[in-house]
Amino acid sequence: MANSLLQDITLEGKTALVTGGTKGIGKAIAERLARAGATVVVTARTRPSEANSEHQFIAADLTTVEGTATVVKEVQDNFGAVDILIENVGGLRAPGGGFSVLTDEHWENELRLNLLPTIRLDRALLPGMIAKKSGVVIHISSIAGRMPLWEVNMAYAASKAALNSYSKALANEVANKGVRVLTVSPGGVATEPMIQFMESLGGASGASPHEVYKNLVDRFGGVPMERMAEPEEVASLVGFLASPAAAYLTSANYMIDGGAVSVI
Ligand SMILES: NC(=O)c1ccc[n+]([C@@H]2O[C@H](COP(=O)([O-])OP(=O)(O)OC[C@H]3O[C@@H](n4cnc5c(N)ncnc54)[C@H](OP(=O)(O)O)[C@@H]3O)[C@@H](O)[C@H]2O)c1
Protein backbone atom coordinates (compact mmCIF):
# COMPACT_ATOMS: atom_id res chain seq x y z
CA MET A 1 0.00 0.00 0.00
CA ALA A 2 2.62 2.56 1.08
CA ASN A 3 4.83 1.78 -1.92
CA SER A 4 1.97 2.00 -4.41
CA LEU A 5 1.24 5.54 -3.19
CA LEU A 6 4.71 6.64 -4.28
CA GLN A 7 4.36 5.38 -7.84
CA ASP A 8 3.54 7.66 -10.77
CA ILE A 9 -0.15 8.37 -11.24
CA THR A 10 -1.71 5.75 -13.48
CA LEU A 11 -5.31 5.59 -14.59
CA GLU A 12 -4.94 2.59 -16.90
CA GLY A 13 -8.25 0.81 -17.40
CA LYS A 14 -10.31 3.77 -16.11
CA THR A 15 -12.97 5.62 -18.07
CA ALA A 16 -13.25 9.36 -17.43
CA LEU A 17 -15.97 11.80 -18.48
CA VAL A 18 -14.94 15.47 -18.62
CA THR A 19 -17.74 17.98 -19.25
CA GLY A 20 -16.61 21.04 -21.17
CA GLY A 21 -13.49 19.08 -22.08
CA THR A 22 -12.74 20.77 -25.41
CA LYS A 23 -11.31 24.09 -24.24
CA GLY A 24 -9.52 25.74 -21.34
CA ILE A 25 -9.32 23.91 -18.03
CA GLY A 26 -11.46 20.97 -19.19
CA LYS A 27 -9.25 20.37 -22.22
CA ALA A 28 -6.12 20.37 -20.03
CA ILE A 29 -7.79 17.94 -17.61
CA ALA A 30 -8.81 15.60 -20.45
CA GLU A 31 -5.21 15.60 -21.71
CA ARG A 32 -3.84 14.96 -18.21
CA LEU A 33 -6.16 12.00 -17.60
CA ALA A 34 -5.47 10.53 -21.06
CA ARG A 35 -1.72 10.84 -20.46
CA ALA A 36 -2.17 8.80 -17.27
CA GLY A 37 -3.81 6.05 -19.33
CA ALA A 38 -7.55 6.73 -18.92
CA THR A 39 -10.05 6.42 -21.75
CA VAL A 40 -11.43 9.95 -21.91
CA VAL A 41 -14.85 11.12 -23.10
CA VAL A 42 -15.37 14.87 -23.42
CA THR A 43 -18.58 16.86 -23.86
CA ALA A 44 -19.27 20.35 -25.24
CA ARG A 45 -21.85 22.04 -27.45
CA THR A 46 -19.44 22.25 -30.39
CA ARG A 47 -17.37 19.39 -31.81
CA PRO A 48 -13.66 20.27 -31.58
CA SER A 49 -11.54 20.55 -34.71
CA GLU A 50 -9.70 17.54 -36.18
CA ALA A 51 -6.49 18.70 -34.52
CA ASN A 52 -8.14 18.60 -31.12
CA SER A 53 -10.19 15.42 -31.36
CA GLU A 54 -8.13 12.72 -29.72
CA HIS A 55 -10.87 11.92 -27.17
CA GLN A 56 -14.33 10.46 -27.61
CA PHE A 57 -16.81 13.31 -27.97
CA ILE A 58 -20.47 13.87 -27.05
CA ALA A 59 -22.25 17.01 -28.26
CA ALA A 60 -24.80 18.41 -25.82
CA ASP A 61 -25.88 21.64 -24.19
CA LEU A 62 -25.67 20.81 -20.50
CA THR A 63 -27.80 23.75 -19.44
CA THR A 64 -30.82 21.74 -20.60
CA VAL A 65 -32.45 18.60 -19.20
CA GLU A 66 -32.37 17.08 -22.69
CA GLY A 67 -28.64 17.78 -23.10
CA THR A 68 -27.83 16.02 -19.86
CA ALA A 69 -30.02 13.06 -20.86
CA THR A 70 -28.09 12.80 -24.16
CA VAL A 71 -24.76 12.62 -22.34
CA VAL A 72 -26.06 10.06 -19.84
CA LYS A 73 -27.51 7.82 -22.54
CA GLU A 74 -24.38 7.90 -24.73
CA VAL A 75 -22.11 7.21 -21.75
CA GLN A 76 -24.23 4.36 -20.42
CA ASP A 77 -24.75 2.78 -23.86
CA ASN A 78 -21.06 2.91 -24.80
CA PHE A 79 -19.15 2.65 -21.52
CA GLY A 80 -21.55 1.51 -18.79
CA ALA A 81 -20.49 3.23 -15.59
CA VAL A 82 -17.67 5.80 -15.63
CA ASP A 83 -14.84 5.61 -13.09
CA ILE A 84 -13.96 9.31 -13.07
CA LEU A 85 -16.45 12.14 -13.51
CA ILE A 86 -15.05 15.66 -13.92
CA GLU A 87 -17.80 18.29 -13.93
CA ASN A 88 -16.15 21.33 -15.39
CA VAL A 89 -18.87 23.07 -17.44
CA GLY A 90 -19.49 26.52 -16.06
CA GLY A 91 -18.48 30.11 -16.33
CA LEU A 92 -19.29 33.73 -15.59
CA ARG A 93 -22.13 35.00 -17.79
CA ALA A 94 -24.02 37.58 -15.70
CA PRO A 95 -22.82 41.20 -15.73
CA GLY A 96 -21.03 42.91 -12.86
CA GLY A 97 -22.43 45.95 -11.11
CA GLY A 98 -24.16 44.50 -8.07
CA PHE A 99 -27.65 43.43 -7.04
CA SER A 100 -29.69 46.05 -8.86
CA VAL A 101 -28.27 45.09 -12.26
CA LEU A 102 -29.06 41.40 -11.96
CA THR A 103 -32.42 40.21 -13.30
CA ASP A 104 -34.21 36.91 -12.64
CA GLU A 105 -32.93 35.78 -16.01
CA HIS A 106 -29.29 36.45 -15.05
CA TRP A 107 -29.72 34.50 -11.81
CA GLU A 108 -31.51 31.59 -13.47
CA ASN A 109 -28.93 31.37 -16.29
CA GLU A 110 -26.06 31.31 -13.81
CA LEU A 111 -27.64 28.45 -11.85
CA ARG A 112 -28.51 26.64 -15.07
CA LEU A 113 -24.84 26.69 -16.12
CA ASN A 114 -22.91 26.41 -12.86
CA LEU A 115 -25.08 24.22 -10.61
CA LEU A 116 -27.88 22.25 -12.29
CA PRO A 117 -25.82 20.30 -14.90
CA THR A 118 -23.68 18.86 -12.11
CA ILE A 119 -26.64 17.87 -9.96
CA ARG A 120 -28.41 16.18 -12.89
CA LEU A 121 -25.33 14.34 -14.12
CA ASP A 122 -24.42 13.11 -10.64
CA ARG A 123 -27.97 11.89 -10.09
CA ALA A 124 -27.76 9.82 -13.25
CA LEU A 125 -24.18 8.53 -13.05
CA LEU A 126 -23.50 8.04 -9.34
CA PRO A 127 -25.69 4.92 -9.01
CA GLY A 128 -23.30 3.15 -11.45
CA MET A 129 -20.32 4.09 -9.27
CA ILE A 130 -22.11 3.08 -6.09
CA ALA A 131 -23.04 -0.28 -7.63
CA LYS A 132 -19.36 -1.09 -8.21
CA LYS A 133 -18.32 0.60 -4.94
CA SER A 134 -15.77 2.74 -6.71
CA GLY A 135 -15.56 6.12 -8.40
CA VAL A 136 -14.25 9.67 -8.19
CA VAL A 137 -16.33 12.79 -8.83
CA ILE A 138 -14.61 16.17 -9.09
CA HIS A 139 -16.61 19.40 -9.27
CA ILE A 140 -14.81 22.41 -10.76
CA SER A 141 -15.92 25.40 -8.71
CA SER A 142 -14.14 28.75 -8.22
CA ILE A 143 -12.61 30.78 -5.41
CA ALA A 144 -15.51 33.14 -6.14
CA GLY A 145 -17.65 30.65 -4.19
CA ARG A 146 -15.69 31.62 -1.06
CA MET A 147 -14.65 35.14 -2.06
CA PRO A 148 -17.52 36.85 -3.92
CA LEU A 149 -16.78 40.21 -5.54
CA TRP A 150 -20.07 42.09 -5.84
CA GLU A 151 -18.71 44.47 -8.48
CA VAL A 152 -17.75 41.58 -10.77
CA ASN A 153 -19.48 38.26 -10.14
CA MET A 154 -22.31 38.26 -7.55
CA ALA A 155 -24.57 35.69 -9.28
CA TYR A 156 -21.70 33.50 -10.50
CA ALA A 157 -20.14 33.47 -7.02
CA ALA A 158 -23.46 32.50 -5.41
CA SER A 159 -23.95 29.67 -7.93
CA LYS A 160 -20.45 28.32 -7.15
CA ALA A 161 -21.11 28.63 -3.39
CA ALA A 162 -24.23 26.50 -3.91
CA LEU A 163 -22.11 23.99 -5.83
CA ASN A 164 -19.61 23.87 -2.94
CA SER A 165 -22.36 23.18 -0.42
CA TYR A 166 -24.01 20.51 -2.57
CA SER A 167 -20.61 18.89 -3.22
CA LYS A 168 -19.83 18.65 0.50
CA ALA A 169 -23.20 17.10 1.30
CA LEU A 170 -22.92 14.59 -1.57
CA ALA A 171 -19.37 13.62 -0.58
CA ASN A 172 -20.48 12.82 2.95
CA GLU A 173 -23.50 10.86 1.70
CA VAL A 174 -21.50 8.52 -0.56
CA ALA A 175 -18.11 8.30 1.22
CA ASN A 176 -18.90 4.90 2.73
CA LYS A 177 -20.13 3.60 -0.63
CA GLY A 178 -16.69 3.73 -2.24
CA VAL A 179 -17.19 7.02 -4.10
CA ARG A 180 -14.98 10.06 -3.47
CA VAL A 181 -16.41 13.53 -4.22
CA LEU A 182 -14.06 16.52 -4.31
CA THR A 183 -14.23 20.18 -5.25
CA VAL A 184 -11.46 22.10 -7.00
CA SER A 185 -11.67 25.89 -6.81
CA PRO A 186 -9.34 27.74 -9.14
CA GLY A 187 -8.54 31.43 -8.90
CA GLY A 188 -7.91 33.20 -12.20
CA VAL A 189 -6.86 30.77 -14.93
CA ALA A 190 -5.47 31.97 -18.27
CA THR A 191 -8.20 30.48 -20.48
CA GLU A 192 -9.63 32.25 -23.52
CA PRO A 193 -12.72 33.76 -21.82
CA MET A 194 -10.63 34.91 -18.85
CA ILE A 195 -8.00 36.52 -21.08
CA GLN A 196 -10.73 38.28 -23.09
CA PHE A 197 -12.38 39.46 -19.87
CA MET A 198 -9.07 40.84 -18.56
CA GLU A 199 -8.35 42.51 -21.91
CA SER A 200 -11.75 44.18 -21.83
CA LEU A 201 -11.13 45.41 -18.26
CA GLY A 202 -7.63 46.59 -19.26
CA GLY A 203 -9.02 48.62 -22.17
CA ALA A 204 -6.35 50.79 -23.80
CA SER A 205 -3.98 50.65 -20.78
CA GLY A 206 -1.58 48.29 -22.57
CA ALA A 207 -1.41 46.05 -19.47
CA SER A 208 -1.17 42.28 -20.04
CA PRO A 209 -4.09 40.05 -18.93
CA HIS A 210 -1.93 38.82 -16.00
CA GLU A 211 -1.24 42.44 -14.92
CA VAL A 212 -4.93 43.37 -15.15
CA TYR A 213 -5.77 40.28 -13.07
CA LYS A 214 -3.15 41.19 -10.48
CA ASN A 215 -4.42 44.80 -10.28
CA LEU A 216 -8.03 43.62 -9.99
CA VAL A 217 -7.27 41.13 -7.22
CA ASP A 218 -4.99 43.68 -5.48
CA ARG A 219 -8.17 45.61 -4.65
CA PHE A 220 -9.39 42.58 -2.70
CA GLY A 221 -6.19 41.55 -0.89
CA GLY A 222 -3.98 40.51 -3.81
CA VAL A 223 -2.66 37.34 -5.38
CA PRO A 224 0.72 36.53 -3.80
CA MET A 225 1.96 34.74 -6.94
CA GLU A 226 1.07 37.85 -9.00
CA ARG A 227 -0.31 35.89 -11.95
CA MET A 228 -3.12 33.63 -13.11
CA ALA A 229 -2.75 29.85 -13.22
CA GLU A 230 -2.21 27.96 -16.46
CA PRO A 231 -4.95 25.40 -17.23
CA GLU A 232 -2.33 22.62 -16.98
CA GLU A 233 -1.63 23.58 -13.35
CA VAL A 234 -5.29 22.95 -12.48
CA ALA A 235 -5.21 19.72 -14.51
CA SER A 236 -2.20 18.53 -12.55
CA LEU A 237 -4.14 18.81 -9.27
CA VAL A 238 -7.20 17.13 -10.76
CA GLY A 239 -5.07 14.28 -12.12
CA PHE A 240 -3.70 13.62 -8.65
CA LEU A 241 -7.09 13.83 -6.95
CA ALA A 242 -8.61 11.41 -9.47
CA SER A 243 -5.86 8.84 -8.90
CA PRO A 244 -5.47 6.08 -6.33
CA ALA A 245 -2.71 8.18 -4.73
CA ALA A 246 -5.53 10.34 -3.33
CA ALA A 247 -7.49 7.37 -1.97
CA TYR A 248 -8.17 8.94 1.46
CA LEU A 249 -9.26 12.32 0.10
CA THR A 250 -12.94 13.15 -0.11
CA SER A 251 -15.33 15.98 0.77
CA ALA A 252 -12.65 18.69 0.62
CA ASN A 253 -12.55 21.86 -1.49
CA TYR A 254 -9.07 22.52 -2.88
CA MET A 255 -8.17 26.14 -3.69
CA ILE A 256 -5.66 26.50 -6.51
CA ASP A 257 -5.29 30.25 -6.54
CA GLY A 258 -1.67 31.39 -6.16
CA GLY A 259 -2.57 32.34 -2.57
CA ALA A 260 -5.45 34.70 -3.48
CA VAL A 261 -7.85 33.47 -0.78
CA SER A 262 -6.22 35.02 2.25
CA VAL A 263 -8.28 33.39 5.03
CA ILE A 264 -7.26 30.06 6.59
N1 LIG B 1 -10.88 30.48 -16.30
C1 LIG B 1 -10.93 30.89 -15.04
O1 LIG B 1 -10.30 31.88 -14.65
C2 LIG B 1 -11.72 30.11 -14.01
C3 LIG B 1 -11.55 30.43 -12.66
C4 LIG B 1 -12.26 29.73 -11.70
C5 LIG B 1 -13.13 28.73 -12.08
N2 LIG B 1 -13.29 28.45 -13.42
C6 LIG B 1 -14.24 27.40 -13.76
O2 LIG B 1 -13.60 26.43 -14.56
C7 LIG B 1 -14.54 25.85 -15.47
C8 LIG B 1 -13.98 25.94 -16.90
O3 LIG B 1 -13.70 27.29 -17.23
P1 LIG B 1 -12.82 27.68 -18.51
O4 LIG B 1 -12.36 29.06 -18.29
O5 LIG B 1 -11.85 26.59 -18.79
O6 LIG B 1 -13.97 27.71 -19.64
P2 LIG B 1 -13.86 27.69 -21.26
O7 LIG B 1 -12.44 27.86 -21.70
O8 LIG B 1 -14.88 28.66 -21.73
O9 LIG B 1 -14.35 26.23 -21.63
C9 LIG B 1 -15.67 25.87 -21.32
C10 LIG B 1 -15.96 24.48 -21.86
O10 LIG B 1 -17.31 24.14 -21.55
C11 LIG B 1 -18.06 23.98 -22.78
N3 LIG B 1 -19.38 24.58 -22.56
C12 LIG B 1 -19.66 25.88 -22.32
N4 LIG B 1 -20.99 26.04 -22.17
C13 LIG B 1 -21.55 24.81 -22.30
C14 LIG B 1 -22.87 24.32 -22.26
N5 LIG B 1 -23.93 25.14 -22.07
N6 LIG B 1 -23.08 22.99 -22.43
C15 LIG B 1 -22.04 22.16 -22.64
N7 LIG B 1 -20.75 22.56 -22.70
C16 LIG B 1 -20.52 23.88 -22.53
C17 LIG B 1 -17.22 24.70 -23.85
O11 LIG B 1 -17.43 24.18 -25.18
P3 LIG B 1 -18.61 24.78 -26.12
O12 LIG B 1 -18.49 26.27 -26.06
O13 LIG B 1 -18.33 24.19 -27.47
O14 LIG B 1 -19.89 24.28 -25.54
C18 LIG B 1 -15.82 24.36 -23.37
O15 LIG B 1 -15.46 23.05 -23.70
C19 LIG B 1 -15.85 26.60 -15.25
O16 LIG B 1 -16.68 25.86 -14.38
C20 LIG B 1 -15.42 27.90 -14.59
O17 LIG B 1 -16.43 28.46 -13.79
C21 LIG B 1 -12.61 29.11 -14.38
The ligand as a Tripos MOL2 file, in Angstrom:
@<TRIPOS>MOLECULE
LIG
   48    52     1     0     0
SMALL
NO_CHARGES

@<TRIPOS>ATOM
      1 N1        -10.8830   30.4830  -16.2960 N.am      1 LIG1
      2 C1        -10.9320   30.8850  -15.0370 C.2       1 LIG1
      3 O1        -10.2950   31.8840  -14.6530 O.2       1 LIG1
      4 C2        -11.7170   30.1120  -14.0130 C.ar      1 LIG1
      5 C3        -11.5460   30.4350  -12.6590 C.ar      1 LIG1
      6 C4        -12.2640   29.7280  -11.7010 C.ar      1 LIG1
      7 C5        -13.1280   28.7300  -12.0830 C.ar      1 LIG1
      8 N2        -13.2950   28.4510  -13.4150 N.ar      1 LIG1
      9 C6        -14.2440   27.3980  -13.7610 C.3       1 LIG1
     10 O2        -13.5980   26.4290  -14.5650 O.3       1 LIG1
     11 C7        -14.5420   25.8520  -15.4700 C.3       1 LIG1
     12 C8        -13.9840   25.9390  -16.9040 C.3       1 LIG1
     13 O3        -13.7050   27.2920  -17.2270 O.3       1 LIG1
     14 P1        -12.8210   27.6760  -18.5150 P.3       1 LIG1
     15 O4        -12.3590   29.0560  -18.2870 O.co2     1 LIG1
     16 O5        -11.8470   26.5920  -18.7950 O.co2     1 LIG1
     17 O6        -13.9730   27.7130  -19.6390 O.3       1 LIG1
     18 P2        -13.8590   27.6940  -21.2580 P.3       1 LIG1
     19 O7        -12.4450   27.8560  -21.7050 O.co2     1 LIG1
     20 O8        -14.8810   28.6650  -21.7260 O.co2     1 LIG1
     21 O9        -14.3540   26.2320  -21.6340 O.3       1 LIG1
     22 C9        -15.6710   25.8690  -21.3220 C.3       1 LIG1
     23 C10       -15.9580   24.4750  -21.8570 C.3       1 LIG1
     24 O10       -17.3100   24.1440  -21.5530 O.3       1 LIG1
     25 C11       -18.0590   23.9850  -22.7770 C.3       1 LIG1
     26 N3        -19.3760   24.5800  -22.5580 N.ar      1 LIG1
     27 C12       -19.6630   25.8810  -22.3250 C.ar      1 LIG1
     28 N4        -20.9860   26.0370  -22.1720 N.ar      1 LIG1
     29 C13       -21.5470   24.8110  -22.3020 C.ar      1 LIG1
     30 C14       -22.8750   24.3160  -22.2580 C.ar      1 LIG1
     31 N5        -23.9320   25.1390  -22.0710 N.pl3     1 LIG1
     32 N6        -23.0780   22.9910  -22.4280 N.ar      1 LIG1
     33 C15       -22.0420   22.1640  -22.6450 C.ar      1 LIG1
     34 N7        -20.7530   22.5580  -22.7010 N.ar      1 LIG1
     35 C16       -20.5180   23.8790  -22.5320 C.ar      1 LIG1
     36 C17       -17.2200   24.7000  -23.8550 C.3       1 LIG1
     37 O11       -17.4280   24.1810  -25.1770 O.3       1 LIG1
     38 P3        -18.6100   24.7770  -26.1170 P.3       1 LIG1
     39 O12       -18.4940   26.2680  -26.0570 O.co2     1 LIG1
     40 O13       -18.3340   24.1950  -27.4730 O.co2     1 LIG1
     41 O14       -19.8910   24.2760  -25.5420 O.co2     1 LIG1
     42 C18       -15.8210   24.3580  -23.3670 C.3       1 LIG1
     43 O15       -15.4600   23.0520  -23.7040 O.3       1 LIG1
     44 C19       -15.8480   26.6010  -15.2460 C.3       1 LIG1
     45 O16       -16.6760   25.8590  -14.3790 O.3       1 LIG1
     46 C20       -15.4160   27.8970  -14.5880 C.3       1 LIG1
     47 O17       -16.4290   28.4600  -13.7920 O.3       1 LIG1
     48 C21       -12.6110   29.1060  -14.3830 C.ar      1 LIG1
@<TRIPOS>BOND
     1     1     2 1
     2     2     3 2
     3     2     4 1
     4     4     5 ar
     5     4    48 ar
     6     5     6 ar
     7     6     7 ar
     8     7     8 ar
     9     8     9 1
    10     8    48 ar
    11     9    10 1
    12     9    46 1
    13    10    11 1
    14    11    12 1
    15    11    44 1
    16    12    13 1
    17    13    14 1
    18    14    15 2
    19    14    16 1
    20    14    17 1
    21    17    18 1
    22    18    19 2
    23    18    20 1
    24    18    21 1
    25    21    22 1
    26    22    23 1
    27    23    24 1
    28    23    42 1
    29    24    25 1
    30    25    26 1
    31    25    36 1
    32    26    27 ar
    33    26    35 ar
    34    27    28 ar
    35    28    29 ar
    36    29    30 ar
    37    29    35 ar
    38    30    31 1
    39    30    32 ar
    40    32    33 ar
    41    33    34 ar
    42    34    35 ar
    43    36    37 1
    44    36    42 1
    45    37    38 1
    46    38    39 2
    47    38    40 1
    48    38    41 1
    49    42    43 1
    50    44    45 1
    51    44    46 1
    52    46    47 1
@<TRIPOS>SUBSTRUCTURE
     1 LIG1         1 GROUP 0 **** ****
